[in-house]
Amino acid sequence: MLFAVIPAGGSGTRLWPLSRAGHPKFLHPLTGTGDSLLQATVNRLGPLTTPERTMVVTGAAHVAAVARQLTGLPEENILVEPSPRDSCAAIALAAAVIALREPEAVMGSFAADHLIGDPDGWAATVREAVGGAEQGLLMTVGIKPTRAETGYGYLQCGELLGSGPLRRVEEFKEKPAADVAEAYLRSGRHLWNASMFVWRVDVFLTELARQQPALHAGLTTIAQSWDTPEREEVLGTVWPTLPKISVDYAVMEGAATAGRVATVPGDFGWNDVGDFDTLGEVLPADEAGNVVLGAEQVEPKPGVLLRDCERLVVVPQSGRLVAALGVRDLIVVDTPDAVLVCPRDRAQDVKKLVDELKERGEENYV
């Protein structure tokens, strides 16, 4: 049975001021239901694994909130990062801890902040990836692109492996310019890289040692102390010395060059919930295309008054009434200490506001 690892980090700056460093997007109910993104991720894993074989890797600031939301998860399955070291350290820590229990276990890594429209289709795709992992391949779950998206990385695919659906990954591609994204879409050889990975832990750790020996050595030292009284001391000493690098850069790109990476194309309504415009596209809307977050099942929307408005995304979080008249294609986010208003087509630029707040030293808003 699969070990599932859920990296739960990042602050979701494009969803500011709803998502903050202290309460990031994966803890929010952005699913169209009462479940947070994190809870939905764990629920989606139900057909593939058990709570005892599910781990969450998160920062010290979020441990209590994660534990409150995931009461069915054993406490020891919440792995705490003393500080952010990017995705490779987080995922590899879980792999090293799992390897202590089952040296050839198959592990899947699935982000805490993705939306999946077809959970059954997703689970079927992951099962295909598990089959490739059992053969010793480092597997990704690629997403069949539906548009020429410039905000995602891509996987360049090669030949089918066997009778399919597994395909060799020839190269990881960065987020492309618009004309390049159009060419990728037309080629039929490129998939979106959703950073969903499945592999045998021994295969992954061997590849980590080949490409990132210092990171591998540090994590091996931490893992060896994991079930001992020295864990916190070793973690506190070694963790800050680990390279800060994503698993794509650290392992997967080099492994693809060496012919060790394959993918399973998936088509299950994937979305990474990157900004408020995206939420407006995927969550239930009224007849005029307006989306009110947190009140998807209630009419009329409590705390919101819209008249002659179209395609608004409204997030009422302060307790105040949010009223709008005669406007369209706007995002309105009202929290107790900050209000955001911007056009939907500028949703990606919200991150720039967060960057400016940091430059101004106004960290209390971040």
C-alpha positions in Angstrom: 0.0 0.0 0.0 1.1 3.5 -0.9 2.7 5.9 1.6 1.3 9.3 1.0 3.3 12.5 1.8 1.6 15.9 1.7 4.0 18.9 1.7 2.1 21.7 3.3 4.1 24.9 3.0 4.2 28.2 1.3 2.0 31.2 2.1 0.0 31.6 -1.2 0.9 35.2 -1.8 -1.4 35.5 -4.8 -4.3 34.8 -2.5 -3.5 37.7 -0.1 -5.0 39.0 2.1 -7.0 35.8 2.7 -3.9 33.6 2.7 -1.2 34.8 5.1 2.1 33.4 6.3 0.5 32.4 9.6 -2.6 30.9 8.0 -1.7 29.9 4.4 -4.1 28.8 1.7 -4.0 25.1 2.3 -5.8 25.7 5.7 -8.7 27.6 4.0 -11.9 26.1 2.7 -11.4 26.9 -1.0 -13.0 23.7 -2.2 -16.6 24.7 -2.6 -17.4 22.8 0.6 -16.6 23.2 4.3 -13.3 21.2 3.9 -10.0 23.0 3.6 -7.7 22.2 0.7 -5.6 20.1 3.1 -8.6 18.1 4.4 -9.7 17.6 0.8 -6.3 16.2 -0.1 -6.3 13.7 2.8 -9.9 12.7 1.9 -8.9 12.1 -1.7 -6.2 9.7 -0.6 -8.7 7.5 1.2 -9.0 4.9 -1.6 -5.2 4.7 -2.0 -3.8 4.5 1.6 -4.7 4.8 5.3 -4.2 7.6 7.9 -1.4 5.5 9.4 0.5 5.7 6.1 -0.2 9.3 5.4 2.3 12.0 6.4 2.1 15.8 6.3 5.3 17.8 6.3 4.7 21.4 7.5 6.3 24.3 9.3 6.4 24.7 13.0 4.0 27.7 12.8 1.3 25.4 11.2 1.6 22.2 13.2 -1.3 23.0 15.6 -3.7 24.1 12.9 -2.8 21.0 10.8 -3.4 18.7 13.8 -6.8 20.4 14.5 -7.9 19.8 10.9 -6.6 16.3 10.6 -7.8 14.6 13.8 -7.7 11.2 12.2 -4.0 11.4 11.5 -1.5 10.0 14.0 0.3 12.8 15.7 3.7 11.3 14.8 2.8 11.5 11.1 3.0 15.3 11.1 6.6 16.0 10.3 7.8 19.4 11.4 10.3 21.5 9.4 12.2 23.9 11.7 12.5 26.4 8.8 11.6 26.4 5.1 14.2 24.6 2.9 12.0 24.3 -0.2 10.4 21.1 -1.4 13.3 18.7 -1.8 14.3 18.7 1.9 10.7 18.3 3.0 9.9 15.5 0.6 13.2 13.7 1.1 12.9 13.9 4.9 9.6 12.0 4.6 11.2 9.5 2.2 14.1 8.9 4.6 11.7 8.4 7.5 9.5 6.0 5.5 12.6 4.0 4.4 13.4 3.3 8.1 10.0 1.4 8.2 9.9 -0.1 4.8 13.1 0.2 2.7 11.4 -0.4 -0.6 8.1 1.2 0.1 6.3 3.2 -2.7 5.7 6.8 -1.7 3.5 9.5 -3.4 4.0 13.2 -2.9 0.9 15.3 -3.3 0.7 19.1 -2.6 -1.7 20.2 0.1 -3.2 23.0 -2.0 -4.6 21.5 -5.2 -8.2 21.1 -6.3 -9.2 17.9 -8.1 -12.5 17.8 -9.9 -12.6 14.0 -10.5 -11.1 12.3 -7.4 -11.8 8.8 -8.8 -10.0 9.6 -12.0 -7.2 11.0 -10.1 -6.9 7.9 -7.9 -6.9 5.7 -11.1 -4.0 7.8 -12.5 -2.0 7.5 -9.3 -2.4 3.7 -9.4 -0.9 3.7 -12.9 2.0 5.7 -11.5 2.5 3.3 -8.7 2.9 0.5 -11.3 5.7 2.5 -12.9 7.3 3.2 -9.5 7.3 -0.5 -8.7 9.4 -1.0 -11.8 12.0 1.4 -10.4 11.0 4.5 -12.3 10.7 8.0 -10.8 7.1 8.8 -11.7 5.3 12.1 -12.2 1.6 12.6 -12.8 1.4 14.9 -15.8 -1.7 17.0 -16.6 -3.1 17.1 -20.1 -3.0 20.8 -21.0 -6.3 22.4 -21.8 -4.8 25.8 -22.9 -1.5 27.5 -23.6 -0.8 28.2 -19.9 2.3 30.4 -19.2 2.0 30.0 -15.4 2.9 26.2 -15.2 6.0 24.2 -15.9 5.8 21.5 -18.5 7.0 17.9 -19.1 8.4 17.1 -22.5 7.4 13.5 -23.2 9.1 10.8 -25.3 8.1 7.3 -26.2 5.5 5.1 -24.6 6.9 2.5 -22.1 5.3 -0.8 -22.9 1.7 -0.8 -23.9 1.1 2.5 -22.1 0.0 4.8 -20.6 3.4 5.4 -19.1 5.6 7.7 -21.2 9.3 8.6 -20.8 9.9 12.2 -19.6 12.7 13.6 -21.8 12.9 17.0 -20.1 11.4 19.4 -17.5 10.6 22.7 -19.1 10.3 26.1 -17.2 7.2 28.3 -17.4 7.2 29.3 -21.0 6.4 32.5 -22.9 3.0 32.7 -24.6 4.2 31.6 -28.1 6.2 28.7 -26.6 3.2 27.6 -24.6 1.1 27.6 -27.8 3.7 25.4 -29.5 3.7 23.0 -26.5 -0.1 22.8 -26.7 0.0 22.0 -30.4 2.8 19.5 -30.1 0.8 16.9 -28.1 4.1 15.9 -26.4 3.9 18.3 -23.4 2.0 17.9 -20.2 1.7 20.4 -17.3 4.0 19.6 -14.4 1.8 19.4 -11.3 4.6 18.3 -9.0 2.9 15.1 -8.1 5.5 12.4 -7.7 5.4 8.6 -7.1 8.5 6.5 -6.5 10.1 3.7 -4.4 11.8 5.5 -1.6 15.1 3.5 -2.1 15.2 4.5 -5.8 14.5 8.2 -4.9 17.1 8.3 -2.1 19.7 6.7 -4.4 19.1 9.3 -7.0 19.2 12.0 -4.3 22.6 10.7 -3.2 23.9 10.8 -6.8 22.8 14.4 -7.5 22.7 16.0 -4.1 25.2 14.2 -1.8 25.3 16.9 0.9 21.5 17.0 1.1 21.3 13.2 1.2 23.9 12.9 3.9 22.2 15.5 6.1 18.8 13.9 5.8 20.3 10.4 6.5 21.7 11.8 9.7 18.3 13.3 10.7 16.4 10.1 9.8 18.8 7.9 11.9 17.9 10.0 14.9 14.2 10.2 14.2 13.0 7.6 16.7 15.5 8.5 19.4 15.7 11.2 22.1 18.3 13.1 20.0 15.8 13.9 17.2 15.2 17.6 18.1 18.9 18.3 18.7 20.0 16.7 15.4 17.2 18.3 13.5 18.0 21.7 14.9 21.7 21.3 14.1 21.6 19.7 10.7 18.4 21.1 9.1 19.7 24.7 8.7 22.7 23.4 6.8 20.6 21.7 4.1 20.5 23.2 0.6 17.4 25.2 -0.2 16.2 23.7 -3.5 13.1 22.3 -5.1 12.8 18.6 -5.8 12.3 19.3 -9.5 15.7 21.1 -9.7 17.5 18.9 -7.2 16.5 15.5 -8.5 13.9 15.2 -11.2 15.5 17.2 -14.0 18.8 15.4 -13.7 17.0 12.0 -13.4 15.0 12.8 -16.6 18.2 13.5 -18.5 19.5 10.1 -17.3 16.3 8.4 -18.6 14.9 7.5 -15.1 11.7 9.6 -15.1 8.3 8.6 -16.6 4.8 10.1 -16.4 1.2 9.1 -16.5 -1.0 11.7 -18.3 -4.0 12.7 -16.2 -7.2 14.4 -17.0 -9.2 14.8 -13.8 -10.0 18.5 -13.4 -6.7 19.5 -11.7 -6.2 23.1 -10.5 -3.5 24.5 -8.3 -5.7 27.4 -6.9 -3.0 29.9 -7.6 -5.1 33.1 -7.5 -8.5 34.5 -7.0 -9.3 34.5 -10.7 -8.7 30.8 -10.7 -11.1 30.4 -7.8 -13.7 32.3 -9.8 -13.4 29.8 -12.6 -13.6 26.6 -10.6 -16.1 27.4 -7.7 -19.9 27.5 -8.1 -21.1 30.9 -9.5 -24.5 32.6 -9.7 -26.3 33.3 -12.9 -24.2 36.4 -13.5 -21.0 34.5 -12.9 -20.4 36.0 -9.4 -18.6 33.8 -6.9 -18.9 34.4 -3.1 -16.3 32.4 -1.2 -17.6 30.5 1.8 -21.3 30.7 0.9 -21.5 28.5 -2.1 -24.6 26.6 -0.9 -26.5 29.6 0.6 -28.9 32.0 -1.2 -28.9 34.9 -0.8 -25.3 35.2 0.1 -24.9 36.3 3.7 -22.9 39.5 4.3 -22.8 40.3 0.5 -25.1 42.5 -1.5 -24.5 42.6 -5.3 -26.7 44.6 -7.7 -26.1 44.6 -11.5 -22.7 42.9 -11.1 -21.0 40.3 -13.3 -18.1 37.9 -12.7 -17.1 39.2 -9.3 -15.1 37.1 -6.9 -16.0 38.2 -3.4 -14.4 37.0 -0.2 -16.2 38.3 2.9 -14.1 37.6 5.9 -14.5 40.6 8.2 -18.1 40.4 9.4 -18.9 43.7 7.5 -21.4 43.8 4.7 -19.7 43.9 1.3 -21.8 45.7 -1.3 -21.1 46.3 -5.0 -23.1 48.0 -7.7 -22.7 48.0 -11.4 -19.2 46.6 -11.7 -17.8 43.5 -13.3 -14.7 41.3 -13.5 -13.4 42.4 -10.1 -11.9 40.7 -7.1 -13.0 42.0 -3.6 -11.4 40.5 -0.6 -12.5 41.9 2.8 -10.6 40.7 5.9 -10.5 42.3 9.4 -7.2 44.2 8.7 -6.9 44.5 4.9 -9.1 45.0 1.9 -8.1 44.0 -1.7 -9.8 45.3 -4.8 -8.4 44.5 -8.2 -9.4 43.4 -11.8 -9.6 39.7 -12.3 -7.1 39.9 -15.1 -4.5 41.3 -12.6 -5.0 38.5 -10.1 -1.4 37.2 -10.7 0.0 40.6 -9.7 -1.4 40.4 -6.1 2.0 38.9 -5.2 3.6 42.2 -6.0 1.6 43.9 -3.2 2.9 41.3 -0.7 6.4 41.9 -2.0 6.0 45.7 -1.5 4.5 45.2 2.0 7.7 43.2 2.9 9.9 46.0 1.5 8.0 48.6 3.6 8.6 46.4 6.7 4.8 45.9 7.2 5.2 42.2 8.0 2.1 42.3 10.2 0.0 42.3 7.0 1.9 39.5 5.4 
